[in-house]
Amino acid sequence: MHLSYEESKKHVVKGLLLLAGITLIEVFLSLIGKGDLLSSISAAAPKVTLLVTGLLIIVLSIYKAYYIIGDFMHMKYEVRGLAMSVLLPTLLLVWAIIAFLQEGGSWGARREWVREKDKAPAEQTAKPKQQGMLPGEEDAWYRVF
């Protein structure tokens, strides 16, 4: 697709305005979600408000990334194989980040449990039973039969 200089300039300005508008919407949503802008909404159901605004921000951020990759990186004009060779490793990287965050959260949640176990005194157990032969019975193995 070939555009003249003026058409290209309009296309870029339109894209920048779209991205700026989406960014402003994201900032507005984050202010609502935290209760800084409309505290009555956040006070009624704080977890639901935070969850909904968080999901909307994630969706808008994914759309911005899609738009930037498609238009400014010209991926929508490339053949499918090249686009996939760029996008699939990126998706794997995102998956890895999510997996590491989950694993780190799991370790963090268990940290207090481990500290409590370390502070607790060791359990006193009975003397373990002797296993194997007693001293002086080295030749007694045949008596078992």
N, C-alpha and C positions, 0 to 999 in steps of 0.2 A: 504494500500500500504506500503510494507516494503522495505526499501532501506538499502544498506550497509552504513557503515560510510563514505566511500569515495564518494558514490553516493549522500548521503545527503549533504555532504560538497560542492560538485559541484553544487547541486541544490540551496543551500543557496547563494553561491558566484554568481551564475547566476542571482538569484533574486535581490541581492544587487546591482549588476552592472546594471541591468535593471532599478531599482529604482533611482540609481545615474544618469543614462543617462537621464531619464525622468525629474529629478530635474534640470539637466543642461539645458535641452531644455526649461523648464519653466522659468528659470532665463534669458536665452537668449531672450525668447519671451517678458518677462517683460521689459527688456532693450530696445527692439525694440519699444514696445508699448508706453513707456514714452519718446521716442526720444533720449535716451542717446547713442544708438549704431548706428542706421541708421536714422539720423535726416531728410534725404530727404523723406523717406517714411512717417514719422509722420507729416512732414510739409505739404504734399500734401492733406491728409485727416486725420486730427488728431483724430476726433471722431470715424471714421470708423476703423482706425488702433487700437485704444484703445479698441473698442468693439470686434474686431476679435481676438486680442491677449488675451483679457480677457476671451472670450469664449473658446479659445484653452487651456488656463491655467486651466480653470474649468474642461474641459473634461479630461485633463491629470491628474489632481488631483483626479478626481473620479476614473479613471482607477487605479491610485496608491492605493487608498483606497480599491478598489475591489481586487486588487492583494494581498495586505497585509492581508486583512480579509480572502481571500480564501486560500492562501498558508501558511502564517506564523501563522495564528490563526486556521488553519486546518478546516475552515468552508466548503470547497468544498468536504470534505470527510464525513461530517455529514449528518444525515437524514434531509429532507426538513423542517420538523416541527421545529426542534431545530434551524436550520439556520434562519428561519423566525421569531422565537421568539426572536432572537438577533437583526436581521436587521430591523424589522418593528418599534420597539421603537426608534431605531436610526434615521430612516427616519422621524418619527414624531417629534423628537427633532430638526432635520434640518428644517422641516417645521415650527416649532415654532420659531426658530431663525429668519428665513426669515420673518415670520409674525410680530415679534417684531421689526425687523429693519424697515419694511415698516411703521408700526404704529408710531415708533419714528421719522421717517422722516416726516410723516404727521404732527405730533405735532410740529416738528422743523420748518416746512414750515409755519405753522399758527402762530408761536410765534410773528413774526413781526406784523402781522395783529392785534393780540390781544393788543400788545403794542400801536399801533396807535389808536385803539378804546379806550384804557384807557386814552390816552392823550387828546382825543377830548372832548370838553365840552359837557355836557349833553344837550340834546335837550329840549328847553323850550316848554312845551305843555300847552294848555288851561286847566283851572281848570276842573277836571272831573265832569260830571253831577252827581247829587245826585241820588243815587239808593235807593230804598226802600221808606218808609214813611217819611214825614217831621215831625219835632217835633210837637207834639200836635195832630197828626192824627192817634194815636194808634188805635182808634175805627173806622177809616174810611175804613177799609178793605171791609166791606159789600157794600159800595157804588160802587164798581167796577161792580157789577152785575146789 
